[in-house]
Every structure is written in C-alpha cells, then in structure tokens.
Amino acid sequence: MAGPGFAVIDFETTGLFAGGHDRVIEIAVVHVDAEGTVEGRWETLVNPQRDLGPQRIHQIRASDVVDAPTFTQIAAHLIELLAGRVLVVVPTEVVDAV
C-alpha cells in the first residue's frame, strides 16, 4: 500500500492524554489516491500493556487485545504505511458513520 496520495488514519485509545498513561488500542489506515479511490486498507488491535479505560466508549475488551502486538511491534510498519502520503485524520463522528 505504499505510494503517493492520502493516508486516512483512525485511532482508538485508552483515553485522551498521550502525555500521561493513555495508549493506542486500535489503528486503521486507508490509502486513497488523488481521485478518492481506495487503494488499500490496514487495521490492527494494539496491546496497550495497561487496562483499557472506559470500554463502553470503544467497545474493545481486554480479551480482544491480550494477544495483539504492542505499539512498538507495529510502529515501523505504520511508518511505512504513512510514508510519502498526506496524513488525514477524520473526526470521530465521521469515521463512526462510515
């Protein structure tokens, strides 16, 4: 999925404060070309190595992430997916409606 275009990214997290103890628990990347055609999709759960916070918000359970890779394990691949693309982050209400 590498190349020019856009990388639309969505995260689920344990909370809102990355500078504290909150961590990523799910990441999705969609590659879109300049005309809006979807070229590829990638997603993964991420083991935050801590409790998941308010599960009623993201609907992800501890049993879902116990065997998932850690962020350190997927970071290099994520960087490859974003390389050379314009990063697009969509507001949560738009992503959830899709």
PyRosetta script that sets phi, psi and omega in degrees:
from pyrosetta import init, pose_from_sequence

init()
pose = pose_from_sequence("MAGPGFAVIDFETTGLFAGGHDRVIEIAVVHVDAEGTVEGRWETLVNPQRDLGPQRIHQIRASDVVDAPTFTQIAAHLIELLAGRVLVVVPTEVVDAV")
pose.set_psi(1, 21.4)
pose.set_omega(1, -178.7)
pose.set_phi(2, -86.6)
pose.set_psi(2, 153.6)
pose.set_omega(2, 175.7)
pose.set_phi(3, 142.5)
pose.set_psi(3, -178.8)
pose.set_omega(3, -179.0)
pose.set_phi(4, -72.0)
pose.set_psi(4, 163.4)
pose.set_omega(4, -179.7)
pose.set_phi(5, 124.4)
pose.set_psi(5, -149.5)
pose.set_omega(5, -175.5)
pose.set_phi(6, -117.1)
pose.set_psi(6, 148.6)
pose.set_omega(6, 171.5)
pose.set_phi(7, -118.8)
pose.set_psi(7, 108.5)
pose.set_omega(7, 178.6)
pose.set_phi(8, -90.7)
pose.set_psi(8, 125.1)
pose.set_omega(8, -172.5)
pose.set_phi(9, -123.8)
pose.set_psi(9, 142.2)
pose.set_omega(9, 177.3)
pose.set_phi(10, -133.9)
pose.set_psi(10, 138.8)
pose.set_omega(10, 179.0)
pose.set_phi(11, -122.7)
pose.set_psi(11, 147.5)
pose.set_omega(11, 161.7)
pose.set_phi(12, -115.5)
pose.set_psi(12, 141.3)
pose.set_omega(12, -176.4)
pose.set_phi(13, -134.5)
pose.set_psi(13, 169.3)
pose.set_omega(13, 176.8)
pose.set_phi(14, -78.3)
pose.set_psi(14, -11.5)
pose.set_omega(14, -179.5)
pose.set_phi(15, 178.3)
pose.set_psi(15, -163.5)
pose.set_omega(15, -172.3)
pose.set_phi(16, -108.3)
pose.set_psi(16, 3.3)
pose.set_omega(16, -170.7)
pose.set_phi(17, -121.6)
pose.set_psi(17, 88.4)
pose.set_omega(17, -178.3)
pose.set_phi(18, -61.5)
pose.set_psi(18, -29.8)
pose.set_omega(18, 179.4)
pose.set_phi(19, -71.5)
pose.set_psi(19, -14.0)
pose.set_omega(19, 178.8)
pose.set_phi(20, -98.5)
pose.set_psi(20, -124.7)
pose.set_omega(20, -177.6)
pose.set_phi(21, -108.1)
pose.set_psi(21, 3.4)
pose.set_omega(21, -178.2)
pose.set_phi(22, -73.7)
pose.set_psi(22, 146.2)
pose.set_omega(22, -173.8)
pose.set_phi(23, -137.7)
pose.set_psi(23, 160.4)
pose.set_omega(23, 174.4)
pose.set_phi(24, -72.6)
pose.set_psi(24, 138.5)
pose.set_omega(24, 175.0)
pose.set_phi(25, -123.2)
pose.set_psi(25, -13.4)
pose.set_omega(25, 174.4)
pose.set_phi(26, -155.2)
pose.set_psi(26, 140.9)
pose.set_omega(26, 177.3)
pose.set_phi(27, -133.7)
pose.set_psi(27, 138.3)
pose.set_omega(27, 173.0)
pose.set_phi(28, -131.9)
pose.set_psi(28, 138.5)
pose.set_omega(28, 177.2)
pose.set_phi(29, -129.3)
pose.set_psi(29, 130.4)
pose.set_omega(29, 174.1)
pose.set_phi(30, -119.8)
pose.set_psi(30, 126.7)
pose.set_omega(30, 176.3)
pose.set_phi(31, -91.5)
pose.set_psi(31, 131.1)
pose.set_omega(31, -177.7)
pose.set_phi(32, -131.1)
pose.set_psi(32, 135.5)
pose.set_omega(32, 177.4)
pose.set_phi(33, -83.8)
pose.set_psi(33, 179.6)
pose.set_omega(33, -175.7)
pose.set_phi(34, -61.9)
pose.set_psi(34, -23.7)
pose.set_omega(34, 179.3)
pose.set_phi(35, -90.3)
pose.set_psi(35, -2.4)
pose.set_omega(35, 178.8)
pose.set_phi(36, 93.7)
pose.set_psi(36, 7.2)
pose.set_omega(36, 179.4)
pose.set_phi(37, -79.9)
pose.set_psi(37, 129.5)
pose.set_omega(37, 177.5)
pose.set_phi(38, -72.3)
pose.set_psi(38, 125.3)
pose.set_omega(38, -178.3)
pose.set_phi(39, -103.1)
pose.set_psi(39, -19.6)
pose.set_omega(39, -179.7)
pose.set_phi(40, -179.6)
pose.set_psi(40, 160.4)
pose.set_omega(40, -179.8)
pose.set_phi(41, -138.1)
pose.set_psi(41, 146.6)
pose.set_omega(41, 175.6)
pose.set_phi(42, -147.8)
pose.set_psi(42, 138.9)
pose.set_omega(42, 174.9)
pose.set_phi(43, -151.3)
pose.set_psi(43, 153.9)
pose.set_omega(43, 177.3)
pose.set_phi(44, -155.9)
pose.set_psi(44, 147.0)
pose.set_omega(44, 165.5)
pose.set_phi(45, -77.8)
pose.set_psi(45, 156.2)
pose.set_omega(45, -178.7)
pose.set_phi(46, -133.1)
pose.set_psi(46, 129.9)
pose.set_omega(46, 176.8)
pose.set_phi(47, -78.6)
pose.set_psi(47, 113.9)
pose.set_omega(47, -177.4)
pose.set_phi(48, -80.1)
pose.set_psi(48, -6.2)
pose.set_omega(48, -179.0)
pose.set_phi(49, 58.0)
pose.set_psi(49, 36.0)
pose.set_omega(49, 175.3)
pose.set_phi(50, -162.7)
pose.set_psi(50, 178.4)
pose.set_omega(50, 178.2)
pose.set_phi(51, -68.7)
pose.set_psi(51, 159.4)
pose.set_omega(51, -171.7)
pose.set_phi(52, -87.1)
pose.set_psi(52, 0.7)
pose.set_omega(52, -177.9)
pose.set_phi(53, 72.7)
pose.set_psi(53, -158.6)
pose.set_omega(53, -176.6)
pose.set_phi(54, -69.3)
pose.set_psi(54, 98.5)
pose.set_omega(54, -176.6)
pose.set_phi(55, -68.0)
pose.set_psi(55, -18.8)
pose.set_omega(55, 178.5)
pose.set_phi(56, -64.8)
pose.set_psi(56, -22.0)
pose.set_omega(56, -178.9)
pose.set_phi(57, -79.8)
pose.set_psi(57, -50.8)
pose.set_omega(57, -174.6)
pose.set_phi(58, -101.0)
pose.set_psi(58, -11.4)
pose.set_omega(58, 178.0)
pose.set_phi(59, 61.4)
pose.set_psi(59, 24.4)
pose.set_omega(59, 176.5)
pose.set_phi(60, -105.1)
pose.set_psi(60, 129.6)
pose.set_omega(60, -177.0)
pose.set_phi(61, -100.5)
pose.set_psi(61, 159.5)
pose.set_omega(61, 177.7)
pose.set_phi(62, -56.2)
pose.set_psi(62, -39.0)
pose.set_omega(62, 179.6)
pose.set_phi(63, -64.8)
pose.set_psi(63, -22.9)
pose.set_omega(63, 177.9)
pose.set_phi(64, -72.4)
pose.set_psi(64, -32.4)
pose.set_omega(64, -173.7)
pose.set_phi(65, -107.1)
pose.set_psi(65, -4.2)
pose.set_omega(65, -174.6)
pose.set_phi(66, -58.0)
pose.set_psi(66, -36.1)
pose.set_omega(66, 179.7)
pose.set_phi(67, -103.8)
pose.set_psi(67, 8.1)
pose.set_omega(67, 179.6)
pose.set_phi(68, -75.4)
pose.set_psi(68, 156.1)
pose.set_omega(68, 176.3)
pose.set_phi(69, -67.8)
pose.set_psi(69, 157.9)
pose.set_omega(69, 173.9)
pose.set_phi(70, -82.2)
pose.set_psi(70, 166.9)
pose.set_omega(70, 178.5)
pose.set_phi(71, -60.1)
pose.set_psi(71, -40.1)
pose.set_omega(71, 178.3)
pose.set_phi(72, -56.9)
pose.set_psi(72, -38.0)
pose.set_omega(72, -178.7)
pose.set_phi(73, -72.1)
pose.set_psi(73, -25.1)
pose.set_omega(73, -178.0)
pose.set_phi(74, -107.1)
pose.set_psi(74, -7.2)
pose.set_omega(74, -173.8)
pose.set_phi(75, -58.0)
pose.set_psi(75, -44.8)
pose.set_omega(75, -178.8)
pose.set_phi(76, -62.9)
pose.set_psi(76, -41.4)
pose.set_omega(76, 178.4)
pose.set_phi(77, -66.5)
pose.set_psi(77, -39.8)
pose.set_omega(77, 177.7)
pose.set_phi(78, -61.2)
pose.set_psi(78, -42.9)
pose.set_omega(78, 177.9)
pose.set_phi(79, -60.5)
pose.set_psi(79, -42.0)
pose.set_omega(79, 176.8)
pose.set_phi(80, -60.1)
pose.set_psi(80, -41.1)
pose.set_omega(80, -179.3)
pose.set_phi(81, -65.8)
pose.set_psi(81, -29.6)
pose.set_omega(81, -177.3)
pose.set_phi(82, -92.7)
pose.set_psi(82, -17.8)
pose.set_omega(82, -174.6)
pose.set_phi(83, -59.1)
pose.set_psi(83, 130.0)
pose.set_omega(83, 175.2)
pose.set_phi(84, 76.6)
pose.set_psi(84, 6.0)
pose.set_omega(84, -178.4)
pose.set_phi(85, -115.7)
pose.set_psi(85, 155.3)
pose.set_omega(85, 172.8)
pose.set_phi(86, -79.6)
pose.set_psi(86, 124.9)
pose.set_omega(86, -178.7)
pose.set_phi(87, -80.7)
pose.set_psi(87, 128.8)
pose.set_omega(87, 179.2)
pose.set_phi(88, -124.2)
pose.set_psi(88, 123.4)
pose.set_omega(88, 175.4)
pose.set_phi(89, -114.1)
pose.set_psi(89, 123.4)
pose.set_omega(89, -175.3)
pose.set_phi(90, -98.8)
pose.set_psi(90, 139.1)
pose.set_omega(90, 176.6)
pose.set_phi(91, -55.0)
pose.set_psi(91, 144.7)
pose.set_omega(91, -176.0)
pose.set_phi(92, -50.8)
pose.set_psi(92, -43.5)
pose.set_omega(92, -176.5)
pose.set_phi(93, -64.4)
pose.set_psi(93, -26.7)
pose.set_omega(93, 177.0)
pose.set_phi(94, -75.3)
pose.set_psi(94, -45.7)
pose.set_omega(94, -179.6)
pose.set_phi(95, -62.3)
pose.set_psi(95, -43.8)
pose.set_omega(95, -177.7)
pose.set_phi(96, -66.6)
pose.set_psi(96, -23.2)
pose.set_omega(96, -179.0)
pose.set_phi(97, -81.2)
pose.set_psi(97, -18.2)
pose.set_omega(97, -177.2)
pose.set_phi(98, -76.2)
pose.dump_pdb("model.pdb")
